[in-house]
Amino acid sequence: MERKGTESKSVEPCETDKFKPNCEPEKSAEIEVQCTNISNAKCVGILAEKIFDCVYLDVLQFSDKDEVFAIDNFCETETGKSSYYRVGDCVCIDDISLCYDNIGIKDDDTIRECDCCDHDSLGEGNILVRYDMTNKVFTAVPGTEVEVDNIPDLMPEESIETSRHIPYTVNLYDEFESSVTRCKCNGEQGEGAIPKSRVFKQGVRYFVNNLKVRIRGRIGDKPFTATKDYLYYGDVYGCGPKISVNPVEITKKDTLGNGEGCGFDVGLNFTPINLYGRVSVPNDRRTVKSNIKLELCLSAECIETSERYGDYGEGYIRAIVGYSFLVNHNMRHTTSEELAVFTNPKGIECHDTSRKSDCVEDKDETNGKDTCKRPNKCKCKK
């Protein structure tokens, strides 16, 4: 390959490993502001959002669920008439991994849980929260919604026609806000009294997008990896029904199983969680912005099986997975305040995060020659 101003270079094939030392970790450091003499500072007025009060509440649940894992590339491991794995061998599971893209809740119109109002009256991205003794509409913070594919639970034959009207996508949310004030009676309790408001929503249901659980282990003395993919599971290698569900409801009892259960609900056996908090409000009837932020984490803690290979069928491993689900309710009240602040004429100099890359051309400052080592451009084999 010839480049103008450089010598001819040969590109190494992709099969050739070409390693380089890993980069050094960068230490975190708070930004330093270079202050000048206070006599040079200027006082300016700003409109700031001041935190009046904030609270949080952690809710941690555990559940067990029977899961059936499909052995990865099972059909490709078949060797003629005999299976790569021997029926009756012990199954030992060494590692488990869980991954997903997003967790959130649906708005009330989507989930059809608004009991005291018309289902279509709240609008997209809105939920109804009990604030003190009043139903208050909280709206999703713009930009926090995530659009995911909507594939409902497997339905009976008589409900198939209904499922055709279900939208192809649905939004998941994890942050909401609204404007609230203290009620009049609390406002007459005196200057020293600052009552806390009650924030409550019963039985919030949570959903996870693109859930996959993977395991590694041994069947006899032969290694295996297997996957439970909720986007595509069921009788993966046979002639039975193949099931797809997304997003999966975390807070629902599973009655479908791997297609042989007694119902049609897919879930992770957790229960719906009450949203609750008591947050302080100003005693002068000022309007505050109430923010609800949900921090969510789903984890697979452990896995156990007492079956031998082939008990459920060749190509599958059945085991009990122990899940944990953590919900952190963060509630914050903020007020708009007019503040006077002193400014630094030098401003703030931000950190330079420029990094070296093999894709950026570097030149030797001493002789002007191009010393960049470019990565191979060929298509590497997967």
SETIGU-623310 format. One record per residue (C-alpha): residue number from 1; residue in three letters; chain; x negated, y negated, z negated. Coordinates in nm, 2 decimals. Example, Ala and Ser with C-alpha at 12.3 -4.5 7.8 and 13.67 -1.06 7.14 Angstrom:
2
1, ala, A, -1.23, 0.45, -0.78
2, ser, A, -1.37, 0.11, -0.71
//
This chain:
382
1, met, A, 0.00, 0.00, 0.00
2, glu, A, -0.15, -0.33, 0.11
3, arg, A, -0.10, -0.67, -0.06
4, lys, A, -0.23, -1.00, 0.05
5, gly, A, -0.53, -1.12, -0.14
6, thr, A, -0.58, -0.79, -0.32
7, glu, A, -0.76, -0.46, -0.24
8, ser, A, -0.56, -0.16, -0.12
9, lys, A, -0.40, 0.03, -0.41
10, ser, A, -0.27, 0.38, -0.42
11, val, A, 0.05, 0.46, -0.61
12, glu, A, 0.03, 0.76, -0.83
13, pro, A, 0.31, 1.01, -0.80
14, cys, A, 0.58, 1.03, -1.06
15, glu, A, 0.47, 1.37, -1.17
16, thr, A, 0.15, 1.22, -1.31
17, asp, A, 0.18, 1.10, -1.68
18, lys, A, 0.03, 0.76, -1.74
19, phe, A, 0.05, 0.67, -2.11
20, lys, A, -0.05, 0.34, -2.27
21, pro, A, -0.08, 0.25, -2.64
22, asn, A, 0.25, 0.15, -2.81
23, cys, A, 0.30, -0.22, -2.89
24, glu, A, 0.24, -0.34, -3.25
25, pro, A, 0.55, -0.42, -3.46
26, glu, A, 0.63, -0.78, -3.51
27, lys, A, 0.69, -0.91, -3.86
28, ser, A, 1.01, -1.10, -3.94
29, ala, A, 0.96, -1.46, -4.08
30, glu, A, 1.19, -1.74, -4.16
31, ile, A, 1.15, -2.04, -3.93
32, glu, A, 0.94, -2.32, -4.08
33, val, A, 1.06, -2.68, -4.03
34, gln, A, 0.79, -2.95, -4.01
35, cys, A, 0.93, -3.24, -4.22
36, thr, A, 0.82, -3.59, -4.17
37, asn, A, 0.82, -3.87, -4.43
38, ile, A, 1.17, -3.91, -4.58
39, ser, A, 1.16, -4.28, -4.48
40, asn, A, 1.17, -4.17, -4.12
41, ala, A, 1.48, -3.95, -4.16
42, lys, A, 1.82, -4.07, -4.03
43, cys, A, 2.15, -4.01, -4.21
44, val, A, 2.42, -3.89, -3.98
45, gly, A, 2.78, -3.77, -4.03
46, ile, A, 2.88, -3.42, -3.92
47, leu, A, 3.19, -3.21, -3.94
48, ala, A, 3.09, -2.88, -4.10
49, glu, A, 3.27, -2.56, -4.18
50, lys, A, 3.21, -2.50, -4.55
51, ile, A, 3.25, -2.16, -4.71
52, phe, A, 3.50, -2.21, -5.00
53, asp, A, 3.52, -1.84, -5.11
54, cys, A, 3.44, -1.50, -4.97
55, val, A, 3.50, -1.14, -5.10
56, tyr, A, 3.44, -0.79, -4.98
57, leu, A, 3.58, -0.45, -5.05
58, asp, A, 3.43, -0.11, -4.95
59, val, A, 3.65, 0.19, -4.89
60, leu, A, 3.47, 0.52, -4.84
61, gln, A, 3.65, 0.84, -4.73
62, phe, A, 3.54, 1.20, -4.66
63, ser, A, 3.71, 1.46, -4.45
64, asp, A, 3.65, 1.81, -4.32
65, lys, A, 3.76, 1.93, -3.97
66, asp, A, 3.73, 2.25, -3.77
67, glu, A, 3.55, 2.16, -3.45
68, val, A, 3.48, 2.38, -3.14
69, phe, A, 3.15, 2.29, -2.96
70, ala, A, 3.09, 2.39, -2.60
71, ile, A, 2.73, 2.51, -2.54
72, asp, A, 2.56, 2.27, -2.30
73, asn, A, 2.49, 2.41, -1.95
74, phe, A, 2.63, 2.75, -2.06
75, cys, A, 2.71, 2.86, -1.70
76, glu, A, 2.36, 2.78, -1.59
77, thr, A, 2.21, 3.00, -1.86
78, glu, A, 2.39, 3.31, -1.74
79, thr, A, 2.14, 3.57, -1.61
80, gly, A, 2.33, 3.80, -1.38
81, lys, A, 2.57, 4.04, -1.55
82, ser, A, 2.44, 3.98, -1.91
83, ser, A, 2.48, 3.66, -2.11
84, tyr, A, 2.17, 3.47, -2.22
85, tyr, A, 2.31, 3.49, -2.57
86, arg, A, 2.40, 3.82, -2.73
87, val, A, 2.75, 3.86, -2.87
88, gly, A, 2.74, 3.93, -3.25
89, asp, A, 2.42, 3.74, -3.32
90, cys, A, 2.41, 3.50, -3.62
91, val, A, 2.46, 3.13, -3.55
92, cys, A, 2.23, 2.89, -3.73
93, ile, A, 2.29, 2.52, -3.69
94, asp, A, 1.98, 2.30, -3.77
95, asp, A, 2.08, 1.95, -3.67
96, ile, A, 2.39, 1.74, -3.61
97, ser, A, 2.43, 1.41, -3.43
98, leu, A, 2.74, 1.18, -3.39
99, cys, A, 2.76, 0.89, -3.15
100, tyr, A, 3.04, 0.65, -3.04
101, asp, A, 3.07, 0.31, -2.86
102, asn, A, 3.31, 0.12, -3.08
103, ile, A, 3.55, 0.14, -3.37
104, gly, A, 3.84, -0.10, -3.43
105, ile, A, 4.21, -0.14, -3.48
106, lys, A, 4.49, -0.20, -3.23
107, asp, A, 4.72, -0.51, -3.25
108, asp, A, 5.06, -0.46, -3.40
109, asp, A, 5.24, -0.48, -3.06
110, thr, A, 5.02, -0.19, -2.92
111, ile, A, 5.05, 0.03, -3.23
112, arg, A, 5.42, -0.04, -3.28
113, glu, A, 5.39, -0.08, -3.65
114, cys, A, 5.55, -0.42, -3.69
115, asp, A, 5.85, -0.32, -3.91
116, cys, A, 6.00, -0.66, -3.98
117, cys, A, 5.99, -0.83, -3.64
118, asp, A, 6.05, -0.77, -3.28
119, his, A, 5.76, -0.55, -3.13
120, asp, A, 5.69, -0.80, -2.85
121, ser, A, 5.70, -1.12, -3.06
122, leu, A, 5.35, -1.12, -3.20
123, gly, A, 5.16, -1.12, -2.87
124, glu, A, 4.83, -0.96, -2.77
125, gly, A, 4.56, -0.95, -3.03
126, asn, A, 4.78, -1.04, -3.32
127, ile, A, 4.85, -0.85, -3.65
128, leu, A, 5.09, -0.93, -3.93
129, val, A, 4.92, -0.96, -4.27
130, arg, A, 5.10, -1.01, -4.61
131, tyr, A, 4.95, -1.34, -4.74
132, asp, A, 5.08, -1.40, -5.10
133, met, A, 5.45, -1.34, -5.04
134, thr, A, 5.46, -1.44, -4.68
135, asn, A, 5.41, -1.25, -4.36
136, lys, A, 5.13, -1.43, -4.18
137, val, A, 5.01, -1.38, -3.82
138, phe, A, 4.64, -1.33, -3.78
139, thr, A, 4.48, -1.36, -3.43
140, ala, A, 4.18, -1.18, -3.30
141, val, A, 3.87, -1.40, -3.29
142, pro, A, 3.80, -1.47, -2.91
143, gly, A, 3.53, -1.25, -2.77
144, thr, A, 3.54, -0.98, -3.04
145, glu, A, 3.79, -0.75, -2.86
146, val, A, 3.66, -0.45, -2.67
147, glu, A, 3.86, -0.30, -2.38
148, val, A, 3.85, 0.08, -2.37
149, asp, A, 4.00, 0.36, -2.17
150, asn, A, 4.34, 0.46, -2.30
151, ile, A, 4.41, 0.84, -2.28
152, pro, A, 4.68, 0.94, -2.53
153, asp, A, 4.71, 1.26, -2.72
154, leu, A, 4.83, 1.57, -2.53
155, met, A, 5.21, 1.56, -2.51
156, pro, A, 5.49, 1.81, -2.47
157, glu, A, 5.62, 1.87, -2.13
158, glu, A, 5.93, 1.66, -2.19
159, ser, A, 5.71, 1.36, -2.28
160, ile, A, 5.49, 1.36, -1.97
161, glu, A, 5.72, 1.12, -1.79
162, thr, A, 5.69, 0.88, -2.08
163, ser, A, 5.31, 0.89, -2.08
164, arg, A, 5.30, 0.76, -1.72
165, his, A, 5.41, 0.42, -1.85
166, ile, A, 5.12, 0.39, -2.10
167, pro, A, 4.85, 0.14, -2.00
168, tyr, A, 4.52, 0.26, -1.87
169, thr, A, 4.32, 0.05, -2.11
170, val, A, 4.37, -0.08, -2.46
171, asn, A, 4.18, -0.34, -2.68
172, leu, A, 4.01, -0.26, -3.01
173, tyr, A, 3.96, -0.54, -3.26
174, asp, A, 3.75, -0.59, -3.58
175, glu, A, 3.78, -0.96, -3.66
176, phe, A, 4.09, -1.18, -3.71
177, glu, A, 4.16, -1.54, -3.84
178, ser, A, 4.44, -1.77, -3.93
179, ser, A, 4.51, -2.11, -4.09
180, val, A, 4.67, -2.10, -4.44
181, thr, A, 4.75, -2.32, -4.73
182, arg, A, 4.85, -2.28, -5.09
183, cys, A, 5.22, -2.26, -5.17
184, lys, A, 5.38, -2.56, -5.35
185, cys, A, 5.44, -2.39, -5.68
186, asn, A, 5.07, -2.30, -5.72
187, gly, A, 4.98, -2.66, -5.62
188, glu, A, 5.16, -2.79, -5.94
189, gln, A, 4.95, -2.58, -6.18
190, gly, A, 4.71, -2.86, -6.24
191, glu, A, 4.37, -2.97, -6.13
192, gly, A, 4.18, -2.70, -6.32
193, ala, A, 4.38, -2.41, -6.19
194, ile, A, 4.25, -2.25, -5.86
195, pro, A, 4.47, -1.94, -5.81
196, lys, A, 4.36, -1.67, -5.57
197, ser, A, 4.57, -1.57, -5.28
198, arg, A, 4.65, -1.20, -5.21
199, val, A, 4.57, -1.06, -4.87
200, phe, A, 4.73, -0.73, -4.79
201, lys, A, 4.82, -0.50, -4.50
202, gln, A, 4.94, -0.15, -4.56
203, gly, A, 4.82, 0.16, -4.38
204, val, A, 4.57, 0.01, -4.13
205, arg, A, 4.49, 0.27, -3.86
206, tyr, A, 4.14, 0.29, -3.71
207, phe, A, 4.03, 0.42, -3.36
208, val, A, 3.69, 0.53, -3.22
209, asn, A, 3.59, 0.50, -2.86
210, asn, A, 3.39, 0.76, -2.67
211, leu, A, 3.33, 0.99, -2.96
212, lys, A, 3.08, 1.27, -2.92
213, val, A, 2.93, 1.52, -3.17
214, arg, A, 2.63, 1.73, -3.08
215, ile, A, 2.46, 2.01, -3.26
216, arg, A, 2.13, 2.20, -3.22
217, gly, A, 2.04, 2.54, -3.36
218, arg, A, 1.97, 2.91, -3.28
219, ile, A, 2.18, 3.20, -3.17
220, gly, A, 1.98, 3.50, -3.28
221, asp, A, 1.63, 3.38, -3.18
222, lys, A, 1.74, 3.17, -2.88
223, pro, A, 1.78, 2.79, -2.92
224, phe, A, 2.10, 2.61, -2.81
225, thr, A, 2.26, 2.27, -2.80
226, ala, A, 2.63, 2.22, -2.80
227, thr, A, 2.87, 1.92, -2.77
228, lys, A, 3.22, 1.83, -2.89
229, asp, A, 3.32, 1.55, -2.64
230, tyr, A, 3.66, 1.41, -2.70
231, leu, A, 3.67, 1.28, -2.35
232, tyr, A, 3.65, 1.63, -2.22
233, tyr, A, 3.71, 1.93, -2.43
234, gly, A, 3.94, 2.23, -2.48
235, asp, A, 3.88, 2.55, -2.27
236, val, A, 3.58, 2.40, -2.09
237, tyr, A, 3.45, 2.72, -1.94
238, gly, A, 3.77, 2.92, -1.90
239, cys, A, 4.11, 2.88, -1.75
240, gly, A, 4.29, 2.73, -2.04
241, pro, A, 4.39, 2.36, -2.09
242, lys, A, 4.12, 2.09, -2.08
243, ile, A, 4.20, 1.81, -2.32
244, ser, A, 4.10, 1.44, -2.30
245, val, A, 4.18, 1.19, -2.57
246, asn, A, 4.04, 0.83, -2.61
247, pro, A, 4.03, 0.64, -2.83
248, val, A, 4.05, 0.90, -3.10
249, glu, A, 4.25, 0.79, -3.41
250, ile, A, 4.02, 0.84, -3.71
251, thr, A, 4.30, 0.80, -3.96
252, lys, A, 4.53, 1.07, -3.84
253, lys, A, 4.58, 1.44, -3.94
254, asp, A, 4.47, 1.67, -3.65
255, thr, A, 4.73, 1.92, -3.55
256, leu, A, 4.61, 2.00, -3.20
257, gly, A, 4.28, 2.17, -3.28
258, asn, A, 4.10, 2.28, -2.97
259, gly, A, 4.43, 2.33, -2.79
260, glu, A, 4.56, 2.62, -3.00
261, gly, A, 4.71, 2.41, -3.29
262, cys, A, 5.07, 2.38, -3.39
263, gly, A, 5.11, 2.01, -3.28
264, phe, A, 4.99, 1.75, -3.04
265, asp, A, 4.81, 1.50, -3.27
266, val, A, 4.44, 1.45, -3.24
267, gly, A, 4.26, 1.29, -3.53
268, leu, A, 3.97, 1.32, -3.78
269, asn, A, 4.19, 1.39, -4.09
270, phe, A, 4.13, 1.06, -4.26
271, thr, A, 4.42, 0.86, -4.41
272, pro, A, 4.52, 0.51, -4.31
273, ile, A, 4.35, 0.24, -4.53
274, asn, A, 4.51, -0.06, -4.70
275, leu, A, 4.36, -0.39, -4.62
276, tyr, A, 4.33, -0.58, -4.95
277, gly, A, 4.15, -0.88, -5.11
278, arg, A, 4.20, -1.17, -5.34
279, val, A, 4.05, -1.49, -5.21
280, ser, A, 4.03, -1.84, -5.38
281, val, A, 4.19, -2.14, -5.21
282, pro, A, 4.16, -2.51, -5.28
283, asn, A, 4.40, -2.66, -5.54
284, asp, A, 4.47, -2.97, -5.33
285, arg, A, 4.67, -2.80, -5.06
286, arg, A, 4.40, -2.84, -4.80
287, thr, A, 4.43, -2.61, -4.50
288, val, A, 4.17, -2.34, -4.50
289, lys, A, 4.06, -2.10, -4.22
290, ser, A, 4.11, -1.74, -4.34
291, asn, A, 3.88, -1.49, -4.17
292, ile, A, 3.90, -1.11, -4.19
293, lys, A, 3.60, -0.92, -4.06
294, leu, A, 3.60, -0.53, -4.06
295, glu, A, 3.26, -0.36, -4.07
296, leu, A, 3.31, 0.01, -3.98
297, cys, A, 3.09, 0.32, -3.98
298, leu, A, 3.17, 0.68, -3.89
299, ser, A, 2.92, 0.95, -3.97
300, ala, A, 2.89, 1.33, -3.96
301, glu, A, 2.73, 1.43, -4.29
302, cys, A, 2.70, 1.81, -4.25
303, ile, A, 2.82, 2.11, -4.06
304, glu, A, 2.87, 2.48, -4.16
305, thr, A, 2.97, 2.80, -3.98
306, ser, A, 3.02, 3.15, -4.10
307, glu, A, 3.11, 3.30, -3.76
308, arg, A, 2.89, 3.50, -3.53
309, tyr, A, 2.84, 3.42, -3.16
310, gly, A, 3.14, 3.53, -2.96
311, asp, A, 3.40, 3.53, -3.24
312, tyr, A, 3.56, 3.23, -3.07
313, gly, A, 3.46, 3.32, -2.72
314, glu, A, 3.14, 3.31, -2.52
315, gly, A, 3.01, 2.96, -2.45
316, tyr, A, 3.15, 2.82, -2.78
317, ile, A, 3.05, 2.76, -3.14
318, arg, A, 3.32, 2.69, -3.41
319, ala, A, 3.22, 2.51, -3.73
320, ile, A, 3.34, 2.29, -4.00
321, val, A, 3.22, 1.93, -3.98
322, gly, A, 3.21, 1.71, -4.28
323, tyr, A, 3.28, 1.35, -4.18
324, ser, A, 3.25, 1.02, -4.37
325, phe, A, 3.42, 0.69, -4.28
326, leu, A, 3.33, 0.36, -4.44
327, val, A, 3.54, 0.04, -4.40
328, asn, A, 3.41, -0.29, -4.54
329, his, A, 3.68, -0.56, -4.57
330, asn, A, 3.51, -0.90, -4.55
331, met, A, 3.74, -1.19, -4.62
332, arg, A, 3.62, -1.55, -4.60
333, his, A, 3.80, -1.89, -4.66
334, thr, A, 3.64, -2.20, -4.50
335, thr, A, 3.73, -2.56, -4.50
336, ser, A, 3.63, -2.84, -4.26
337, glu, A, 3.42, -3.10, -4.44
338, glu, A, 3.29, -3.44, -4.34
339, leu, A, 2.93, -3.44, -4.46
340, ala, A, 2.64, -3.68, -4.44
341, val, A, 2.31, -3.52, -4.37
342, phe, A, 1.95, -3.64, -4.32
343, thr, A, 1.80, -3.54, -3.98
344, asn, A, 1.43, -3.47, -3.90
345, pro, A, 1.31, -3.67, -3.60
346, lys, A, 1.09, -3.38, -3.50
347, gly, A, 1.38, -3.14, -3.48
348, ile, A, 1.33, -2.77, -3.51
349, glu, A, 1.08, -2.58, -3.31
350, cys, A, 1.21, -2.23, -3.25
351, his, A, 1.00, -1.91, -3.23
352, asp, A, 0.85, -1.82, -2.90
353, thr, A, 0.97, -1.47, -2.83
354, ser, A, 0.79, -1.42, -2.50
355, arg, A, 0.64, -1.08, -2.46
356, lys, A, 0.40, -0.91, -2.23
357, ser, A, 0.54, -0.67, -1.97
358, asp, A, 0.39, -0.44, -1.71
359, cys, A, 0.64, -0.60, -1.47
360, val, A, 0.50, -0.95, -1.50
361, glu, A, 0.19, -1.05, -1.30
362, asp, A, -0.11, -1.15, -1.52
363, lys, A, -0.41, -1.32, -1.37
364, asp, A, -0.76, -1.32, -1.49
365, glu, A, -0.83, -1.68, -1.57
366, thr, A, -1.20, -1.64, -1.51
367, asn, A, -1.19, -1.53, -1.15
368, gly, A, -0.82, -1.57, -1.05
369, lys, A, -0.79, -1.20, -0.96
370, asp, A, -0.45, -1.03, -1.01
371, thr, A, -0.51, -0.78, -1.30
372, cys, A, -0.14, -0.66, -1.33
373, lys, A, -0.08, -0.29, -1.35
374, arg, A, 0.26, -0.23, -1.19
375, pro, A, 0.48, 0.06, -1.27
376, asn, A, 0.54, 0.33, -1.01
377, lys, A, 0.83, 0.24, -0.77
378, cys, A, 0.91, 0.59, -0.66
379, lys, A, 1.23, 0.76, -0.78
380, cys, A, 1.14, 0.98, -1.08
381, lys, A, 1.28, 1.33, -1.11
382, lys, A, 1.55, 1.37, -1.37
//
